Amino acid sequence: MATMQEKTGEENGDEVKMLEGHIEDLRAEIASLQRQKEELNRDSMLHFEGAMLDALLIVGGQTQNRDEETVMFKLKEEVEELEKDLHLQTEMNGISVDDCKIKTLFSSGREWTHQVCVSLQCSQMVLQVDFQITETKVGRGSEKKIVGLNVVLDSDELQNFSGFLSRVEESLDLPLLFRTLRNFSDRCDERSRTFQHFQETFPSVASLPGGCRSEVMVLRRPELPGCVLFIHWAVEISTEGTVVPKINLLTKLPEQALERFPSQPVGGAAEAFQSLLRMLGAEGAVESVLRALVSPVGGRSI
């Protein structure tokens, strides 16, 4: 009996020691998390001033400011002012921020590394930009440097953007990305508006099988079955960020159509269209082709 009691006592003692060890581990983990929290609080305070800093101190319980209502009112005014600035920037550069997440990956007394994930939209183009910022405290200010840039584009224009995006990721040139994105998007919007306008103006001959964001407008005249013209309007972008629209007229003519225009070489249409582009611009050249298609043939108009 005594032996069993001794054995049970030893087992209980071992279990108590194990539980005490777990308790010590938990205490150490809690202390570590508390230190991390305090460091994060200190780091966050370094990046704010004025009403924002006062509000953070109140929320963090680091001050007993009696005028809490005034601080919060000033903070609200500051946030509203920031929202106005953001709205103005969006109107100026055409890029809106849908979401922004910032996570601190590393923090010390003088250096920080932040992971930034931003979701952006420019017209019909949606993209996500992920990058890291290393920040080093220098005197009263700090120096920031971008590292590890990654851009993901969710758009039908990806094939035109792939080479340029690779260069941006290598050079870490975010300003170039945003400037080019706006320019590229504007050119695509211009094409879309022009195509949609002419489709509505000349519905009997102009169609957009791929939608108004497509690169191709199809021109058909009902009197000439099998005779098709294509306006191919591409927006090309170089690796340096140069945006260049390229517009061409392509033809598809059956034998019976060629017989109706024996004096007009097929290859001459493309060259003539390029001449119109140089003289009239994109919209004027396309309109000239469309008006030629709807003009009377053989004394009849369609």
C-alpha positions in Angstrom: 0.0 0.0 0.0 2.8 2.4 0.9 4.6 1.6 -2.3 1.5 2.5 -4.3 1.1 5.8 -2.5 4.8 6.6 -3.0 4.5 5.8 -6.7 1.3 7.9 -7.0 3.1 10.7 -5.2 6.0 10.6 -7.6 3.7 10.7 -10.6 1.8 13.6 -9.2 5.1 15.4 -8.5 6.3 14.8 -12.1 3.0 16.1 -13.4 3.2 19.2 -11.1 6.7 19.9 -12.4 5.5 19.5 -16.0 2.7 21.9 -15.4 5.0 24.4 -13.7 7.2 24.2 -16.7 4.3 25.0 -19.0 3.3 27.9 -16.8 6.8 29.3 -17.0 6.8 28.9 -20.8 3.5 30.7 -21.0 4.7 33.5 -18.8 7.8 33.9 -20.9 5.7 34.0 -24.1 3.3 36.6 -22.6 6.3 38.7 -21.5 7.8 38.5 -25.1 4.4 39.4 -26.7 4.1 42.3 -24.2 7.5 43.6 -25.2 6.7 43.3 -28.9 3.5 45.2 -28.3 5.3 48.0 -26.5 7.9 48.1 -29.3 5.2 48.3 -32.0 3.5 51.1 -30.0 6.7 53.0 -29.7 7.5 52.5 -33.4 4.0 53.7 -34.5 4.3 56.8 -32.4 7.5 57.8 -34.3 5.6 58.1 -37.5 2.8 60.4 -36.3 2.5 63.8 -34.8 -0.2 66.3 -33.8 -3.7 65.1 -33.3 -3.0 61.6 -34.6 -0.2 61.1 -32.0 -2.4 62.5 -29.2 -5.2 60.1 -30.2 -2.9 57.1 -30.3 -1.5 57.9 -26.9 -5.1 58.1 -25.5 -6.2 54.8 -27.2 -3.0 53.1 -26.0 -3.6 54.3 -22.4 -0.2 56.1 -22.4 -1.7 59.5 -21.4 -4.4 60.8 -19.1 -5.3 63.7 -21.3 -8.5 65.2 -19.9 -9.4 66.9 -23.1 -10.0 63.7 -25.0 -13.1 65.1 -26.8 -11.0 67.9 -28.3 -8.3 65.5 -29.4 -10.7 63.3 -31.1 -12.4 66.2 -32.8 -9.1 67.4 -34.2 -8.3 63.9 -35.3 -11.6 63.8 -37.2 -10.7 67.0 -38.9 -7.3 65.7 -39.9 -8.7 62.5 -41.3 -11.2 64.4 -43.3 -8.5 66.6 -44.7 -6.5 63.6 -45.6 -9.5 62.1 -47.4 -9.8 65.3 -49.4 -6.2 65.1 -50.4 -6.6 61.5 -51.4 -9.6 62.4 -53.5 -7.7 65.2 -55.2 -4.8 63.0 -56.0 -7.1 60.4 -57.4 -8.6 63.0 -59.7 -5.2 64.2 -60.8 -3.5 60.9 -61.6 -6.6 58.8 -62.3 -5.4 56.0 -60.0 -7.6 55.1 -57.0 -6.5 53.1 -54.0 -9.0 50.3 -53.2 -7.0 48.8 -50.3 -3.7 49.2 -48.5 -2.1 47.0 -45.9 1.1 47.6 -44.1 2.9 45.1 -41.9 6.1 45.6 -39.9 8.4 42.7 -40.6 11.4 44.0 -38.6 11.9 46.7 -36.0 14.8 47.9 -34.0 15.8 51.2 -32.4 16.8 52.8 -35.7 15.6 50.6 -38.5 12.3 49.2 -39.7 11.2 47.0 -42.6 7.6 47.3 -43.7 5.6 45.0 -46.1 3.2 47.1 -48.1 0.4 45.6 -50.2 -1.7 48.1 -52.3 -4.7 47.3 -54.5 -5.1 50.0 -57.2 -7.5 50.7 -60.1 -6.9 52.9 -63.1 -10.0 53.1 -65.3 -10.7 49.4 -66.2 -7.3 48.2 -65.1 -6.9 46.5 -61.7 -3.5 45.8 -60.2 -1.8 44.8 -56.9 1.5 46.2 -55.9 3.5 44.5 -53.2 6.8 45.9 -52.0 9.0 46.3 -48.9 10.2 49.6 -47.5 13.3 49.7 -45.4 13.4 52.8 -43.1 16.4 54.1 -41.3 16.3 56.8 -38.7 18.6 59.7 -39.5 18.7 62.6 -37.1 15.1 63.8 -36.7 14.0 62.3 -39.9 14.4 59.0 -41.7 15.5 57.6 -45.0 13.3 55.1 -46.9 14.2 52.7 -49.6 12.0 50.3 -51.7 13.0 46.7 -52.1 11.4 43.5 -53.4 8.8 45.0 -55.8 6.1 42.7 -57.3 3.3 43.9 -59.6 0.3 41.7 -60.5 -2.0 43.1 -63.2 -5.5 41.8 -63.7 -6.4 43.1 -67.1 -6.8 42.0 -70.7 -3.9 44.3 -71.6 -1.4 42.0 -69.8 0.4 41.0 -72.9 1.2 44.6 -73.7 2.4 45.3 -70.2 4.5 42.2 -69.4 7.8 43.5 -70.6 7.4 46.8 -69.0 6.3 45.3 -65.7 9.4 43.2 -65.6 11.6 46.3 -66.0 9.7 48.1 -63.3 10.2 45.2 -60.9 13.9 45.1 -61.7 14.4 48.9 -61.4 12.0 49.3 -58.4 10.7 52.4 -60.2 7.2 53.0 -58.8 6.8 56.5 -60.1 7.5 55.2 -63.7 4.8 52.6 -63.1 2.2 55.0 -62.1 3.0 57.6 -64.8 2.9 54.9 -67.5 -0.2 53.3 -66.1 -2.2 56.5 -66.4 -0.9 57.2 -69.9 -1.6 53.7 -71.1 -5.0 53.7 -69.6 -5.9 57.0 -71.2 -4.9 55.7 -74.6 -7.0 52.6 -74.1 -10.0 54.7 -72.9 -9.6 56.9 -76.0 -9.7 53.8 -78.3 -12.8 52.5 -76.4 -14.7 55.8 -76.7 -13.9 56.1 -80.4 -14.9 52.6 -81.2 -18.1 52.9 -79.2 -19.0 56.2 -80.8 -18.6 54.9 -84.3 -20.5 51.7 -83.5 -23.4 53.8 -82.4 -23.1 56.2 -85.3 -22.7 53.6 -88.0 -24.5 50.5 -86.6 -25.2 49.1 -90.1 -21.5 48.6 -90.9 -19.5 48.8 -87.6 -19.4 46.1 -84.9 -17.3 45.2 -81.9 -17.4 41.4 -81.5 -14.9 41.7 -78.6 -16.6 44.6 -76.9 -15.7 48.2 -76.8 -12.4 47.4 -74.9 -11.3 45.3 -77.9 -8.4 46.2 -80.2 -10.5 45.4 -83.3 -13.5 47.0 -84.9 -15.1 45.0 -87.8 -16.5 46.8 -90.8 -19.0 45.0 -93.1 -21.3 46.3 -95.8 -24.4 44.2 -96.2 -24.3 44.7 -100.0 -20.9 43.0 -100.1 -21.0 39.7 -98.3 -17.6 38.3 -97.5 -16.0 41.7 -97.8 -14.6 42.7 -94.4 -12.4 45.5 -93.1 -10.7 45.4 -89.7 -9.5 48.5 -87.8 -6.8 47.1 -85.6 -5.9 49.6 -82.9 -3.2 48.4 -80.5 -1.7 50.4 -77.7 1.9 49.3 -77.4 4.3 50.1 -74.5 8.0 49.8 -74.5 10.1 48.6 -71.6 11.1 52.2 -70.9 7.4 53.2 -70.5 6.8 54.9 -73.9 3.1 54.4 -74.9 2.5 54.4 -78.6 -0.9 53.7 -80.3 -0.6 51.7 -83.6 -3.6 51.7 -85.9 -3.9 49.6 -89.1 -6.5 48.8 -91.6 -6.7 45.1 -92.6 -8.8 43.7 -95.4 -10.5 40.5 -96.2 -11.9 40.5 -99.8 -13.4 37.6 -101.7 -13.0 37.2 -105.4 -16.4 38.6 -106.2 -15.6 41.7 -104.3 -12.3 42.2 -106.1 -14.2 42.1 -109.4 -16.3 45.1 -108.3 -13.2 47.1 -107.7 -10.9 46.1 -110.5 -9.0 49.4 -110.4 -8.2 49.4 -106.7 -5.3 47.2 -105.6 -6.0 45.4 -102.3 -2.7 46.4 -100.8 -3.4 50.1 -101.4 -6.1 50.3 -98.8 -3.7 50.0 -95.9 -1.3 52.6 -97.3 -4.2 55.0 -98.0 -5.4 54.6 -94.4 -2.0 55.4 -93.0 -2.0 58.6 -95.1 -5.4 59.5 -93.7 -4.0 58.9 -90.2 -1.2 61.3 -90.7 -3.6 64.0 -92.1 -6.7 63.5 -90.0 -5.7 61.6 -86.9 -7.2 58.4 -85.6 -10.8 59.5 -85.3 -10.9 61.3 -88.6 -9.3 58.4 -90.5 -11.7 55.9 -89.1 -14.7 58.1 -89.8 -13.5 58.6 -93.4 -13.4 54.8 -93.9 -16.9 54.4 -92.4 -18.4 57.2 -94.5 -16.9 55.6 -97.6 -18.6 52.3 -96.7 -22.0 53.8 -96.2 -21.9 56.0 -99.3 -24.2 55.0 -102.2 -23.0 52.3 -104.5 -24.6 51.9 -107.9 -27.1 54.7 -107.3 -28.4 53.1 -104.1 -27.7 54.1 -100.5 -27.9 51.8 -97.4 
